[in-house]
Amino acid sequence: MAKVLIQITEDDIRRGVPISADRCPMAHALRRATGYDWQVGVSCIWRNDSSGNVLAGSTTQLPKKAVQFVTAVDCHHPVHPLWFEMEIPDA
């Protein structure tokens, strides 16, 4: 695990698609911060292998403020740029 700074920008918010695990603002920010494609749920993130299966050891919980952000995006509420640090699996 490595501590990573995740910065969700205005551009991530503008380009993001609510209720899309791989195209929401959080997914864009995670991709930029780690170089990997992530799937984003309401309270956790994970990576898939090329067959679409969850990579073992890749699932991790989001911090509370990230969960609140994802929930607001998915409910089509206005959101603002956000940054936070979280432990990201090496998987």
C-alpha positions in Angstrom: 0.0 0.0 0.0 1.1 3.5 -0.7 -0.3 6.8 0.5 -1.4 8.8 -2.6 -2.8 12.3 -2.9 -6.0 12.3 -4.9 -7.0 15.7 -6.4 -10.4 15.9 -8.0 -10.3 19.0 -10.3 -13.0 21.1 -12.0 -12.1 19.4 -15.2 -12.7 15.9 -13.6 -16.1 17.2 -12.4 -17.0 18.6 -15.8 -15.9 15.5 -17.7 -17.2 13.0 -15.1 -20.3 10.9 -15.6 -22.5 10.3 -12.5 -23.2 6.7 -11.6 -20.3 5.5 -13.9 -17.8 3.4 -12.0 -15.0 4.1 -14.5 -15.9 7.6 -15.9 -17.0 9.5 -12.7 -14.9 12.4 -11.5 -13.2 10.2 -8.8 -12.2 7.6 -11.5 -10.5 10.4 -13.6 -8.6 11.7 -10.6 -7.5 8.2 -9.5 -6.3 7.4 -13.0 -4.3 10.6 -13.1 -2.8 10.0 -9.6 -1.9 6.3 -10.1 -1.6 5.6 -13.8 -4.2 2.8 -13.5 -7.9 2.5 -14.4 -10.0 2.2 -11.3 -13.7 1.3 -10.7 -15.4 3.5 -8.1 -18.3 2.4 -6.0 -20.1 4.4 -3.3 -17.6 3.5 -0.6 -14.7 1.7 -2.2 -12.5 1.4 -5.3 -11.1 -1.6 -7.1 -9.2 -2.5 -10.3 -10.2 -5.1 -12.9 -8.0 -7.4 -14.9 -8.3 -7.5 -18.7 -11.1 -10.1 -18.4 -13.1 -7.7 -16.2 -12.5 -9.6 -12.9 -11.6 -7.8 -9.8 -7.9 -7.9 -9.2 -7.1 -9.7 -5.9 -6.0 -7.3 -3.2 -7.0 -4.2 -5.2 -10.2 -3.2 -3.3 -9.9 -0.5 -0.7 -12.3 1.7 1.2 -12.7 5.4 0.4 -12.3 8.0 3.1 -15.5 9.5 4.5 -15.2 12.8 2.5 -14.6 10.9 -0.7 -17.8 8.8 0.0 -19.7 12.0 0.5 -18.4 13.4 -2.8 -19.3 10.2 -4.8 -22.8 10.2 -3.2 -23.3 13.9 -4.2 -22.1 13.3 -7.7 -24.3 10.2 -8.1 -27.3 12.2 -6.8 -26.6 15.0 -9.3 -25.9 17.5 -6.5 -23.4 20.3 -7.1 -19.8 19.5 -6.0 -16.5 21.3 -5.8 -12.9 20.2 -6.3 -11.7 18.0 -3.5 -8.4 16.6 -2.4 -7.5 13.9 0.1 -4.9 11.3 0.8 -5.6 7.6 0.9 -3.8 4.3 1.0 -3.9 2.7 -2.5 -3.2 -1.0 -2.9 -0.1 -2.0 -5.0 -2.2 -4.7 -6.8 
